[in-house]
Amino acid sequence: MLLAIFALGCSDKDTEDTGSSCTETAWFLDADGDGHGGADRVDACEAPSGYVAQSTDCDDADATANPDAGELCDDIDHDCDGDPTAGATDLVPLFADTDEDGFGAGDAQDVCPDAPGWADNDEDCNDASADAFPGADELCDGIDNDCDGTADGVSWPTDFPDDTLGDAITATDADLLCIEAGEHAEVLLMVEKTGLTVRGVGGGQTILTGIGGRALWIEDSEDSVVGDIIVRDGTIATSKNITLDGVEFSGLNTTGTKGCEGCSVRVEHSQGIVFQDVDIVDNTFDHSGYNPRHLGLLNSYSSDIAWTGGRVADNTIDQNWKTGTAAGVAVYAYDSTLEIEGVEVVDNAYTQFGEATAGTVQIASEGYFYLNASTFTLTDVDLVGNTFDVVATNSGGVGYGSAYFAWQATNNSSLTWQGGSVSGNTLSVFATTQALAGLGQSSESEVVLVDLDVVGNTVTCEAGTGAAAMSGLYFNTSSHSSTRLRLVDNHFVSSGVNGWMYGVYGGYDSDGMVIDNLVMAGNSVTTDNQSVYGLISAQRYDLTATNLTIVGNEVSGYAASSGVFHLDKGSLVLENSVVQGNTVYTATEARAGAAVVGWDGSGEVVLSYNAFSDNRSNQSESFMQGTQTSWDPVGADGNIDSDASFTDVSGGAQGWELTLAAGSALIDAGDPDVSDPDGSVCDIGAYGGPESL
């Protein structure tokens, strides 16, 4: 009995020591739950939760991608075969569109619906040319562009050997007349024609030099096209729906003229005029006749024009007489509507010189764009690298000279300039008695500027014995608004017996100005005997400004009413703006100005949620001068004294990065009722607020 019990006890101990055992295997994480694992592996006797035995998934973050899935045309490799489209179940029959003009050819093949180089039709008659497809404009290029079975139209002079070009245009009943390659001393004369297209062979091969100073004349015509030619000049009169396509006005050289109204092209009493890729280039004009007038390389009178693409470049205009006017070096418009998009006005040179030894010299130049009772919409237009020189000298009498560079809008005109730039231009005015110079001006008009860069321009104004007066962008008895305007690294220099500078940006007796998200940085005003009325001047109007960044500007000269803002019978509402590092240096202590605001006390000044720091006047420590000389807004209404901590202000102003660096005290420091685009509280400065840069 004892032996049996002993034996039984020994048996229990052996069982406990033996225990249980297994063979571990590899398991792979199936993160997307599609039954196929990825690369993450563990070794265990049994599958942990979320793990499977195979690592065949090519994308374990997407449950629709695994070896058992069906392929789809969505750029995802669903079946893990390395090809995101092979074997797709949603292929459609399409036709090869080799030239990618929207029309295919050949036999249909099953491909993905959005595959590039395929079309849903087989209607292309020439899939090797993007200029050939049903509905295309027929060109004079030897191929059937519109797929009607016929290449080109009739040709001059081959089909009209005894006719001038004008006679051929009158005689033809074809839809297309081709002018053959070569330089022709002919006039493209189109009178009372409808539905006619006249084209050269393109590529600069067809040139019309004209007869008697006329190369292109379209009158009383409609629904017609002229394209692919080079002409010296042209006129469109009393016509409708005329398109100039790929026309270049160039090579015109004149001397001793009394000026011109549309030196290159004039449009009068015409509607629906379209310029497409039209260039005005490499022309030279010498206006030295009596009392000359230059009224635009393009002159529009009681017309409407839509101009898309092209250049006004490398033209030279010299105007020499003791009296004379230039209104619109590039474009002059009266009673007209112009929509100009994607046009470059570059590297043109305009000089106006008047000289006498007695009497009066009086010359005036009014902008590269001149608007009189007209409406301009400029979109992505660049005015770059142009020069404007005006000299009015009189050794025994008086000399008056004035010039406004970018634009002059007058007589209830409307200018909207959105996108593009006014950059790297030079304006210089010298006059014996009185000199006036400005970057752009309006009078009794409306000007709206959006996303425009005004950068790196230089304005010089000098009067020998009298007043020299300057302005930047100036709005006189006009309404104005700007959004995301950049005024950077512009320089204004004047000298004379006396005079004034009405701000880099400002106006007089206007209907109010609204400025949102302005950057004004690195600009300078230097004068000798002139008074400077602020970097931003508000005279007799109300200025509302939000989210401005005004930094690193300098005023230096005889006298200054203020460094940044000048108010004369005007008011200022400034919010969510940074004003930092601006300096005022004056040679005369009695004529010193305040560092930030000069105010005559007649209007209202409201400052809230702004950051002011390191703004200095060498003769006055006051923030504001006027009826409240000792007033300083910092500490009230959300105004702070804090460095903005910009991302980068090293080197020249054009390279400054004026966004706020991480940790800036100006982040989320604006008006709590105003939000940035991301929904956070408004940052102070131009990169904050709903219209932020």
Disulfide bonds with the S-S distance in Angstrom:
Cys22-Cys45 1.73
Cys58-Cys80 2.07
Cys73-Cys112 2.05
Cys125-Cys147 2.08
Cys140-Cys178 2.08
Cys260-Cys263 1.47
